[in-house]
Amino acid sequence: MRSFSHWIIGLFTSPAGIVVLAALDSTIFFSLPLGIDTAVVLLSARLRTLAWIAPLLATAGSLGGAALTFWLGRKIGEKGLDRFVASGRLKKVRARINRSGAVALAILDLIPPPFPFSAFVLAAGALDVRATLFFVTLASVRLIRFGAEAVLAVLYGQGILAWIESDVFHDIVSILTLSAFAATAVSLVKLIRAARTSGPRAARRAPA
């Protein structure tokens, strides 16, 4: 198990790996609580004087994954949202969009996990939120979030690097990763079903 966690940590705390993890973390079908935040901290602690690279890479990956999720929201439409967003939460999203628009929705990214922000990105696409304003705000918010984590990593880097060698940390990584794989499989099935049903619904709505 420790060799598995070592492999996962090494994979996702590399410059390329953190981009991939950030992109996956921003999709509706992948969830690894605090995964990208931990990766930013670990990579920043290792890079030290070049720690500023980690927030930039994580933000770039996040925007890529969020763009895919936003596009999927447009694809499945508002009728398909009930497979991913609870009805009560969906009402709150609609109210927030009507009241404050894209900026307020993107700022929700500052709420720490396990807040399901990717579901809100999906809803933003389905509810026709202004894409440019939404993503500019999201990029700014993510830079602030990941930048703050990088600063903390530089300040407390040695303690952080020592902690990741502990058995407890490796056990947590293994359990969360396996859970993420299982949740991803379930989410992909739901997404495929939603995409399939959105086509016939759109066809029925189309004028003859």
N, C-alpha and C positions, 0 to 999 in steps of 0.2 A: 504493500500500500504506500509506503514511503517513497518508493521509486516512482510510483504513479504521480504522487503529489509533486515530487521534484521535477518531473517532466512537465506537468501542467504549469508550475510556477515559472520554470525556465522558458516555456513557450510563450506565455502571455506577459512576461515582464521584459521582453526584448522590444526594441523599437518597432519592428514589424508586427510582433505579437500584440502589442498594446493597441495598434490601429485596428487589427482584426477583432480583438475583444471589445473595443469601444463600439465598433460597427454592430457586432452581434448584440451587445447590451442595449442598443437603441432600436432593435427590432421587436416586433410583437411576439415572435415565436421563440425567443431565447431569454432566459432569466437566470442570472447568477448574482444574488444579493451582495452588494458591496464589492463585487468582483473588479470592476473597472477602477473604482476608487482605491482599492488595495494595490492594484497593478501600478497606478500612477504613483502612489507613495513609494512602493518598492523600487521602481525604476528611477524615480527622482533621487532616492537615497543612494542608489548606486552611482548615478551620474554626477551628483554633487554640483560642481561648478557649471555643468551643462544640464542641470535639472529643468531648466525652462523648456527643454525640448519635449519632455513628457506631456505637459498640458497641451502643447500644440498638436502633437500626434494624436492624443486622446480626443481632442476636440474635432480634428479632421475625421477620424474614424466615426465618432458619434454622429456628425452631420451626415455622413454617408448612410449609416444605418437608419437614421431618422428620416432621411429622404425616401428610402425604400418603404418604410412604414407609412409615411405620409401618402406615397403613391398607392400603396395597398388600400389605404382608407378611401381614396378616390375610386379605386377599382371595385371594392365591395359595396360602397355607398352606405347611406345612413341605415338602410334596412338590415345590413349585415353586421352592424355594430353590436347587436344584442348578443352575439356569440362571444364577444370579447369584453364588453363593458356592461356592468350591471345597470339595470334600468334606472335605479336611483342615482347612481353616479353619472349616467348619461344625461339626466336632467340637469345636474349641476354643471356639467360641461357646457351644455347648450346655454344655460343662464349666464355662465362666465363669458362665453363668446359674445352673446348679445349685449352684455353689459360693458365688457372691457376689450374684447377683440383678441387679436393674435398675440399681442405683447403680454397680456396677463396670463395667457395659456402657456407661453414659453417660459415665463418666470417660475412656473410650477416646478421646473427642473431643479430648483434650489432645495426643494423638499427632499430630505435624505431617504434612501431606501428603507423599508420596502414599498414606498409610494410607487404605484404602477404608472410611471410617467409615459411609457411607450403606448399604453392604452389611450392616453390623451393625445399623443401624436397621431395615432390611427384615427381618432375621432376628429382631429383637426382637418385631416385630409377628407374624411367623409362629409364633414359639414362645411366644406369650401372656405376654410380660413385663408386669408391672404398669405400665400406661401412666402413671398420675399420678406415681408415684415416678420413673419413667424421665425424664419430661419436666421435672419440677422440677429434677432433677439436671443434665440437659442444659442447661437455661436458665442455671443457676449456672455451669457449666463454660464455656459460650460467653461469658458476660459477663466472666469472668476472662480468657479467651483474647483476645477482641476489645478488652477494656479495656487489657490490657498493650500491645497493638499501638498503641492510640491514644496512650498515654503516650509510647511511643518515637517516634511520629510527631510529637508536639508538641516533643519534645526535639531531634529531628534534622530538623525539617520543611523548612528551607531547602535542605538537601542533597538531600532526597528529591524536592522539587519541581523542582530543577535536573536531577536524573537522569532524570525522566520525559520530558524534552525530547530525550534522546539518541536517536540512530538505533537503537542496540542495543536499548533498551527497547521501542521501537515495533516492531522486527522480532520480538522475543520475543512481544509481545502478539498480533501478527497470526498468527504460527505456532500459538500455543497456542489462539487462538480458533477458527481453522479446524479444528484437530485436535479441539477440543471439539464442534464441530458434527457432525463425522463420527462421533465416538464416541456422541453423543446419538442419532443416527439408528439406529445398530446396537443400542443399549440399548433404544430404543423398540420395535423389532421383537421383541427377546427378551422384553420385558415383555408385549407383546400376545399372543405365543405362549404364555407361561406362564399368563396370565389365561384364555386359551381352554381350555387343557388342565386347569386347576384345576376348572372347572365339571363336566366329565364325571367326573373323579376323585371329586369330592364326591358326585355323584349315585350313583356305584357304591357308595360307602361308606354311603350313607343306608339305613336299614332299610326294608324293603318295607311 
